[in-house]
């Protein structure tokens, strides 16, 4: 494994509440030999949750996350691919992360077991 796609909840815990992370998650997030990828959809998801009062996060969230993670590109083809995935998962943000993982052949660091229904490799 040379890189991992970090799901939104893991990225937020890594930045704000590391006690929520397992020892293995902390190990993967601090392994300097692994590239840590993040979808811009995670920034959007967190910003929406912040604005609806469901998440305490800084206004400069995009800057903070971009400092810690390498942001992937979101394009029309990726969004269309996410819409065409089987309906195992209903969350549109996660469906885009799944499409990223498939397109870019990335393992995903998440606690959401539904990701594996798509044949996505989970970082363990």
KABEL-V720966 format. One record per residue. N is the residue number from 1. PHI is phi in radians with two decimals (* if undefined). PSI is psi as a letter, one per 40 degrees, with the letter a starting at -180 (none if undefined). OMEGA is omega as a letter, one per 20 degrees, with the letter a starting at -180 (NA if undefined). Layout:
# KABEL-V720966
n={N/N}
phi={PHI/PHI}
psi={PSI/PSI}
omega={OMEGA/OMEGA}
This chain:
# KABEL-V720966
n={1/2/3/4/5/6/7/8/9/10/11/12/13/14/15/16/17/18/19/20/21/22/23/24/25/26/27/28/29/30/31/32/33/34/35/36/37/38/39/40/41/42/43/44/45/46/47/48/49/50/51/52/53/54/55/56/57/58/59/60/61/62/63/64/65/66/67/68/69/70/71/72/73/74/75/76/77/78/79/80/81/82/83/84/85/86/87/88/89/90/91/92/93/94/95/96/97/98/99/100/101/102/103/104/105/106/107/108/109/110/111/112/113/114/115/116/117/118/119/120/121/122/123/124}
phi={*/-1.93/-2.85/-2.30/-1.63/-1.67/-1.22/-0.93/-1.09/-1.19/-1.07/-1.18/-1.12/-1.07/-1.56/-2.20/-2.57/-1.08/-1.12/-1.29/-1.44/-1.33/-1.05/-1.16/-1.08/-1.09/-1.07/-1.14/-1.28/-1.84/-1.26/-1.25/-1.51/-1.79/-1.45/-1.84/-1.69/-2.46/-1.45/-1.02/-1.09/-1.18/-1.12/-1.10/-1.03/-1.13/-1.14/-1.10/-1.12/-1.09/-1.22/-1.63/1.44/-1.58/-2.65/-1.65/-2.65/-1.22/-1.13/-1.55/-0.98/-1.05/-1.16/-1.10/-1.16/-1.16/-1.24/-1.64/-2.31/-1.58/-1.41/-1.40/-1.58/-1.94/-2.32/-1.05/-1.11/-1.12/-1.12/-1.14/-1.08/-1.16/-1.23/-1.55/-1.17/-1.00/-1.48/-1.11/-2.15/-1.64/-1.36/-1.11/-1.13/-1.17/-1.10/-1.20/-1.08/-1.10/-1.08/-1.01/-1.04/-1.20/-1.11/-1.70/0.91/-1.96/-1.41/-1.98/-1.67/-2.67/-1.80/-1.47/-1.20/-1.14/-0.94/-1.19/-1.11/-1.71/1.40/-1.29/-1.38/-1.70/-1.25/-2.26}
psi={h/e/i/i/h/h/i/d/d/d/d/d/d/d/d/d/g/e/d/e/i/i/d/d/d/d/d/d/d/e/h/e/e/h/h/h/i/h/i/d/d/d/d/d/d/d/d/d/d/d/d/e/e/e/h/h/i/i/d/f/d/d/d/d/d/d/d/d/i/h/h/i/h/h/i/d/d/d/d/d/d/d/d/e/i/i/f/d/h/e/h/d/d/d/d/d/d/d/d/d/d/d/d/e/f/i/i/h/h/i/e/h/e/d/d/e/e/e/e/h/h/h/h/none}
omega={r/r/r/r/a/r/a/a/r/r/a/r/a/a/a/a/a/r/r/a/r/r/a/r/r/r/r/a/a/r/a/r/a/r/a/a/r/r/r/r/r/r/r/r/a/r/r/r/r/a/r/r/a/a/r/a/a/r/r/a/a/r/a/a/a/r/a/a/r/a/r/r/r/r/a/a/r/a/r/r/r/r/a/r/r/a/r/a/a/a/a/r/a/r/r/r/r/r/r/a/r/a/a/r/a/r/a/r/a/r/a/a/a/r/a/r/a/a/r/r/r/r/a/NA}
